[in-house]
């Protein structure tokens, strides 16, 4: 990033922090009650920390509150710190569970051989924008290649003919595109750059897929909440966040071209369609180390969908911690998949067909 970009990033982060605060500094937790004397050792107890993905943060928070109500002896503390933080700190034992939008790639597995990635839900990475004159309820048509060109600095103004060609009904202003991206190691970025890598040869050659790519242009912000605030407060802004953030803040988001040639709006149904399509295509790995971004054939699949993961160490410090972790995970994979938790916060529940493989992964935790 050039000096001007770094300066914008620092100023942007400071401004957003002052206005709205950052969720990664907030711990969403419910305090546990003192265990009753003579309580059964089979009852889950203790303190569990979940930190990482800001995309998964809303669902993690809802789960933590409900689970504590069911198990008052367990404190579940939740924070949004970015997927990179979640992966590395789970591996180091600094937190109990690392939340991540990115799966354990071969490189991650080599670096963190003590981790497993347990899928817990499905979400997406959506392009959001703030264009004067375009109503928020309009889902402008965009293509991954077009978005890649914007994030490479090749398309810099909203009156570029490419936008008008895709959206002839709307008048685009002569306005600079203010490119917003994540500054931290982000699973949302991993998914977003996966889409650009799979669809743009230029992007694949120059930038590629990464939690923390070397951005060709734009200003960086820490966390999804800061990205939302930057785009909302800046005329001409463009960024990317998960469905939950789009729904919560009523953001304008793009209808993205998928592999089948259709422009699809991100929703719980189109995310689920992408997952089901990927699974039906066969050969999907049992340890979920494969992306479902773009390369799915369903007509209504949103092209930047992804599994959401909890990263857990295979070897835990004691049997009590192991029991508490497994009880929480099994609850999240069972009752926690209900629409009142998942759909309400902008996530699609896991397809039931994946649960046997998920249970096998969880069995590795000792």
N, C-alpha and C positions, 0 to 999 in steps of 0.2 A: 504494500500500500504506500502511496507517495505521502510527503509531509502534509500536503493539504488535506488528504483523506484522513490521516491520523488525527489532525487537529479537529476536523469535523466530528470524528468519532468521539473524542474526549469531550468536546463541547456538548454534543448530543446527549451523551450519557449523563453528564452533569445536569443538563436541563431537565431531562426526563426524570432523573432521580429526585430532583427537587420538587417536581410537580406531582408525580404519582407514586414514587417509591418503587422498589423492585422486589418482585415476589421471592427472589432468591435470598433476600434478607429476612423474609418472614417465615416463621415456623408454624405450620398449621397442625397443632397437636391438641390432644385431649389428655388432661392429667389423670393419672391412674390413682385409684383408691388403694389404701394399704390392704394387702391380702388378709382375709379373715384367718384367725388362728385355726389350725387344723384343716386348712383348705387342701383339696386333693392335688397331688403332684401332677395329675393328668390334666389339670386346668391350665390353659395357656397363661403365662405371666411374664412380666419384665418390660423392657423398653426396646422398641424397634424403631430404627431410623430409616426413612426412605428419602433419598435426595437425588437430584439429577434433572431429567427432562422437564422443561417448562411447559412443553406441549402436554405432557401427561399429568402435570401438577393438579389441574382441576379435578380429575378423576381420582387421583391418589388422595386428595384432601377429603373428598366425599366418602371414599372408602374408609379412611382413617377414623373419621367421626363415627360412622355407623359401626365399625368393628369394635371400637372402644365401648360403645353402648352395649354391645353384646358380650364383651369381655372386659369388664371394668378393671381387671388386674393387669391389663396390657396398655402401655402408653405407646401410641404410634405417632411419631413426629415426622412431618412432611415438609420438604423444602424444594424449591425450584432453582437449581444451580447450573443447569446445562447438562446434556447427556455425557459429555466428556468427563466432567467432574464425577458424575454418577458411576461411570464405568471404572475409572481409575481408583476412586475412593472405596468402592465396594471390594475391588481386588485387594486393596491395601488393608482392609479391615477397619477403616475409619467410620464406615456406615454399615448398616445391616443389609440394605437393599439399594442398588443403584438403578434409577429409572432412566430408560434410554429409548429413543426412537430409532436408534441404529442397532442392528444385530451384531453378533460377534463374527467379524470377518476372519479370514485366515490369518491376517496380520494381528488382529486383536487376540485371537486364540493363542498365537505364539507368544504374545506379550503377556497375556493374562490366562495361563493354562488352568488356574484355580477357579475360573468363573464358568457359570452356565447362564444362558439367556432364556428366560421363561416368558413366552408371549402371554400378555394379560388382556389385550384389547386391540382394536384397530382404529387408525386415524389417518389423516392425510396432511399434506403441505399445500396450502392454497396461496395463490398470488392475490394480494390485496392492493388497492390503489385509492388515491384521492385526486380525482380529476374534476375541477370546476366545470359545471355545466352537464356533467354526467350523473344522473340520480344514483343514490346508493343501492336502490333495488334493481339496478341493471347489471346483469352479468355479462360483461363484455367478452367477446370471443378473442381468445389468444391461442397461440401455438407455442410449444416448448422452444422451438427454434427462435421465435420472436423474442421470448423472454430471455433466452441465452444471449441474443444480440444486445438486449438492453443491459444485461449484467456484465457484458464485455465492453460496454461503452461505445458500441457501434451505432445504436439508435439512442439519441439523446433528447428528443423533443416529442411531445404528444401529438403534434400535427404531422408526424411522419405518415406518408401515404399508406404504410402497412396497416396502421390501425383503422383507417377509413375503409380500406379494401375489405377487411374482415367485418366491419361494423358500419355499413353505409348509412344507417338511420341516424347516426349521431355526429355532432360537430365537435371536433377535437380542438382544444385551444393551442395557440402558439405559446407553449409553456415547457420549460425545461423539466426533464424527468429527474426527480430526486431519488436516487437509488439507495434503498435501505437494506442492510443485511445484518446478520448476527456477528457480534465481535467475539463471543465466547465459543468454546468447542461445543457445537450444537448438533443434536440428532436431527432436528428439523432441517438444518443446513445439509446434513448428510443425505436426507431424502430428496431435498430440493435439487442438490447438485447431481444426485443420481439420475433424476429426470433429464436434466440438461446434458449430462454425459451420454445418456442413451439415445439422445435425439439430435445432438449437434456435434459434428466432427470437430468443429473449431473449438468448442468448449472442452471436449474430451482431450484434445491435443494440448491446449494451453492451461487448463485449470483442473478438470477432472472432478471426481467425487471425493468429498472429504468432510470431516467434522469442522475443520478450520482451514478452508482453502485460502490460497493467495488471491484475494479478490482483485480483479482488474480495475474495478471502479466502485464508487459508492461509499457510504458512511456506516460504520458498525455500531451496534447497540447490544447491550447485555440483557438477554432474556426476551421472550416473546412479548411480554407486557411492554417493554421499551420499544420494540419494533412497532407494535400497535400504536403507541403514543406518538412516535415519530411520524408515521404515515398519516395519522388522523390530524396532526397539527401542521402538516406541511402540504401546501397546494402543489400538486404534481408528484407527490410521493408514491413509491411502489415498494412493496415488501412481501414477506411470506410468513404465514403462521398456520397453525392447525385449525380444524373445523370448530373446535370449542371456542376459540378466540373470535372467530368470525361470527358465530351465533351470539356470544355474550355481548359483543360491542356493535352488532349490526353493521358489519363492515361490507363494503363493496368488494366482491371477489370475482375472478375471471372464470368463464366457462372454458375449460381447457381441452384442446384437441387430444383425443386418445388414439391408440394404435388402430382401432377399427374405423377411424375417420370421422368420429362424432365429437361434437363439442359438449362436454359434460360438466355439470356443476357439482362441486363437492358436497356430499351429503352422507348421512349414515347408510342409505341404500346403495349409493354408487361406490362407497368404500367397501361395503360388504360384497358387492358384485365383483370388484377387483380381486378380493381375497378368494372368493369361491371359484373364480375363473382360474386363478393361479394354481389352486389346489387340484382342480379338475384336469388341468393340462398334464398332470402326472409328473412323477419324478421329483416332487417337492421334498427337500431334505428333512429328515426327522428332527434335526437340531435347529431348523429354521434359519440357517445361514445363507439365505437367498432373498433378494429383493423382489417385491411384487410391483415395483414401480415400472410403468410403461408397458413392459412385455407381457401383457395379458390381452386376451382376445375378445372378452365380453363387450358387447356394443355399448352397454351403459356403465362400464367400469371407469371410475375416476383414475386418471393416469399417474397420479402421484400419491397413491395410497400406501400404507405400510402397517406392519405389526408394531405394537408397542411392547416393550420388554421390561422385566425386572431382572437385573443382574444380581446373582447370588453366589457366594463362595461355596464351593463343594464341601470344604472342611470347616465346620463351625467350632467355636471354642468349647462348647459343652452340649450335652443332650437336651438340656432345658431350652437353650436358644434354638436348637434345631427344631424342636417340637413347636415352639412359638412361631417360627418362620413358616413351617409347613402348614400349620393351622391357618395362618393369615393367607397364605397363597391359595390353599384349597378353598377358603371362603371366597376369595376374589374370583377364582375360577368357577365357582358354583353360584351361590346366591348373589355374589357381587356382579355377575354378568347381566343381572336384570336391567331392563330399560330405564328404570327410575334412577339408576346410577350411571350406566354407560351412555345410552341415547340422550339422556337429559343433559349431560355435560359435553356432548358432541363426539361420542365414540361409538363404534359398532362393536357389538359383542363378538367374541371368538366363535367361529364355526365349530359346532360340536364334534365334527370329524377330526379336529386336531387334538382334542383332549387326551386321547391315549398316549400320543407322543409327548405331550406336555407333562403328563404324569411320570413318564419314564425319565424325563429330564430332571424333574423334581426329586426323583428317587436317588439321584446322585448326591444330594445334599445330606451329609452325615454329621 
